[in-house]
Amino acid sequence: MIRIVSLFVFFFFLAALPAHATQGHGGIEGILVHQAAHLLFALAMGFLAFRIKRDELRVQKGWRNVQYAAFLFILWNVDVIFVHFVDEQVALVTVERLSTGQLHLISSIPGLASVYYIAKLDHLLCVPAIVFLWVGLCQLVNQTLARRDQGRAS
Amino acid sequence: MIVSSFPIISVDLVGSLLMIVFSLLCFERMVRLTSLDKENILWTYLLFVCAALSIFAVSRSAGHIVKQLLFLIEVPGVWEHIRPFSGSVNTLTFILVASVTVFFERVWVINRAILKDRRALRQAHEELSWLNRNLEARVDERTQALAVSEKKYRRMFELSEDMILVTSGEGQILALNPAGVAQLEDGSRLGPGASLGALFVHGDAFDSILETLSREGRIRNSEVTLRGVGGRPFRALVSGVTLTDVDSREGTLLFMVRDVDETLTLREKMATTEKLAAVGELSAGVAHEVNNPLGIILGYTQLLKRSAEDESTLKEDLTVIEKHVIGCKKVVESLLNFARSGPSEKSPCHLHRIIEEVLAFTRHQAEMDGIQVVTELADTLPEIYADAEKIKQVLINLIINAVHAIDGKGEIHVTTGLEEPGTVFITVADTGSGMDADIRSRVFDPFFTTKPTGTGTGLGLSVSYGIIKNHGGEIDVISTPGKGTAFTIHLPTAG
């Protein structure tokens, strides 16, 4: 049995085939990786929100705001995944900048251009998310300071 | 669809700027939070997330701003060169956030366990510190409480009117309170190791108590007879419980003993009084109904006897009838005396004089039988308001009974004294055969006698009882089989 396997490996390396040792990464591979990263980011935020709920940290105002931030980041990721999918992955929407400063949105699916236009305003989700995160962190800092002062006083 | 680019461009530019600003602010807050509490792993996690978000925000937002500016100055081609780098950095920051989150998932769980243990340790440490600081005070406090408790129970043990005994499982006395020392025979010598069973008049009663205790663990109000001071038996209620020592596992017995002799004697006396009162009432009725016909029979018998010829059979028969009718009348008279319905002539009189008159003719008879009469009379005694003849009758009855009770040689002690202000007592005690409890309870019953048939009517003590009651006094008896009997009369003084 060992002899058969050894012979097979030997002939495999001696086979005269074209060399394709390194794979190319052209096409839409980059956007797929980016989409996957968005998905992972959304999952990470989902996990953070779940942890805050399971460990009953929501009772603290700071953690509650961090959880809101996590929810908004999830929505933002969904939004940008949709935008990337529509205009880069499957190219269902084409955007042309007109000389008038306007945008010409072309899509074969009715209504998709309108949805795409709204979805492009993704900062309306990610900015509130980071603001909630900042507010939550400020509150956590204040709580920690208060606890430390309380510990010193006692 | 042609739309204005202004909303998108403005939101993109402003939003990008805000993202840079707030992400950096978040990072600054996390740096601050981490420096405040370096040991909290959660802050480390959030610091990584915020760092990644800051990189992402700067990369993406800067890219967007540059993009908009390049489009504005109409060199979009440059953006195509920058775009892959910006997108790659964004991708890396997302993966970084996800990686950190996955990595910290387990760290988070472990951190919570560590924090929980730390809280428990801190609490234990605080408790130990507190105990260490307060141990001495707590020992003092407990010792003081123990001393107070010990004193309280010691006082209960020592001041209790009832006997409290602690014995071993076999009945060897381990501790006895002062009440027990005072009430039991040779109480002062009942040290540890003495047997409680030896103090029981009936040893089987003690065995029965031990058996009940071993079977049921406790016994309540068992009536027993114990040996009291000077060997005097007294009745008592014994309650006991089995105690097991926690350390040695040895069983000890705790007894509470209450002397109820006086209570029971009083109760028996009351029962006797009630019984004799009922018998007296009945006797009075019968005597009254029988007395009149007897008078008529006696009168007619004497009339017939007077008219009968001398030495005739009829006269002899009538004499026999007369004799028995007179006997019946005496019995009836005795019954009336017992029932206190007979006439009496009371006047102030000296008790000692009455006793001397009684002894004057009873002493001789007693001494003939080898019995010595000893008088122990009080030096001075107040006069009593009584029918002297009736009191003489009572004393004669008691002395004659005492003589009959002594088989062979013996002594009769006649004692007098002032019992309490307004009451004198006379005791007639013999060293005769004594009576058991059953006879003692019936000794004042009419027609009850222990003498052979024909030698006693059984009315002597009944009549004496009636006479003493008629004088507002009391008569009681103490008797021990084999040792003797003592009758004591209590009479009110004159005035």
Chai-1 contact restraints between the chains, C-beta under 6 A:
chainA,res_idxA,chainB,res_idxB,connection_type,confidence,min_distance_angstrom,max_distance_angstrom,comment,restraint_id
A,V33,B,T91,contact,1.0,0.0,6.0,A-B,restraint_1
A,H34,B,G87,contact,1.0,0.0,6.0,A-B,restraint_2
A,H34,B,T91,contact,1.0,0.0,6.0,A-B,restraint_3
A,A37,B,T91,contact,1.0,0.0,6.0,A-B,restraint_4
A,A37,B,F94,contact,1.0,0.0,6.0,A-B,restraint_5
A,A37,B,I95,contact,1.0,0.0,6.0,A-B,restraint_6
A,L40,B,F94,contact,1.0,0.0,6.0,A-B,restraint_7
A,L40,B,A98,contact,1.0,0.0,6.0,A-B,restraint_8
A,F41,B,F94,contact,1.0,0.0,6.0,A-B,restraint_9
A,F41,B,V97,contact,1.0,0.0,6.0,A-B,restraint_10
A,F41,B,A98,contact,1.0,0.0,6.0,A-B,restraint_11
A,A44,B,V97,contact,1.0,0.0,6.0,A-B,restraint_12
A,A44,B,A98,contact,1.0,0.0,6.0,A-B,restraint_13
A,A44,B,T101,contact,1.0,0.0,6.0,A-B,restraint_14
A,F47,B,T101,contact,1.0,0.0,6.0,A-B,restraint_15
A,G101,B,S5,contact,1.0,0.0,6.0,A-B,restraint_16
A,Q102,B,I2,contact,1.0,0.0,6.0,A-B,restraint_17
A,Q102,B,S4,contact,1.0,0.0,6.0,A-B,restraint_18
A,Q102,B,S5,contact,1.0,0.0,6.0,A-B,restraint_19
A,L103,B,V3,contact,1.0,0.0,6.0,A-B,restraint_20
A,L103,B,S5,contact,1.0,0.0,6.0,A-B,restraint_21
A,H104,B,I2,contact,1.0,0.0,6.0,A-B,restraint_22
A,L105,B,M1,contact,1.0,0.0,6.0,A-B,restraint_23
A,A113,B,M1,contact,1.0,0.0,6.0,A-B,restraint_24
A,Y117,B,V3,contact,1.0,0.0,6.0,A-B,restraint_25
A,K120,B,I8,contact,1.0,0.0,6.0,A-B,restraint_26
A,L121,B,V11,contact,1.0,0.0,6.0,A-B,restraint_27
A,H123,B,V11,contact,1.0,0.0,6.0,A-B,restraint_28
A,H123,B,G15,contact,1.0,0.0,6.0,A-B,restraint_29
A,V127,B,G15,contact,1.0,0.0,6.0,A-B,restraint_30
A,V127,B,L18,contact,1.0,0.0,6.0,A-B,restraint_31
A,I130,B,M19,contact,1.0,0.0,6.0,A-B,restraint_32
A,I130,B,F22,contact,1.0,0.0,6.0,A-B,restraint_33
A,I130,B,S23,contact,1.0,0.0,6.0,A-B,restraint_34
A,V131,B,F22,contact,1.0,0.0,6.0,A-B,restraint_35
A,L133,B,C26,contact,1.0,0.0,6.0,A-B,restraint_36
A,W134,B,F22,contact,1.0,0.0,6.0,A-B,restraint_37
A,W134,B,L25,contact,1.0,0.0,6.0,A-B,restraint_38
A,W134,B,C26,contact,1.0,0.0,6.0,A-B,restraint_39
A,L137,B,C26,contact,1.0,0.0,6.0,A-B,restraint_40
A,L137,B,R29,contact,1.0,0.0,6.0,A-B,restraint_41
A,C138,B,R29,contact,1.0,0.0,6.0,A-B,restraint_42
A,L140,B,L33,contact,1.0,0.0,6.0,A-B,restraint_43
A,V141,B,R29,contact,1.0,0.0,6.0,A-B,restraint_44
A,V141,B,R32,contact,1.0,0.0,6.0,A-B,restraint_45
A,V141,B,L33,contact,1.0,0.0,6.0,A-B,restraint_46
A,T144,B,L36,contact,1.0,0.0,6.0,A-B,restraint_47
A,T144,B,D37,contact,1.0,0.0,6.0,A-B,restraint_48
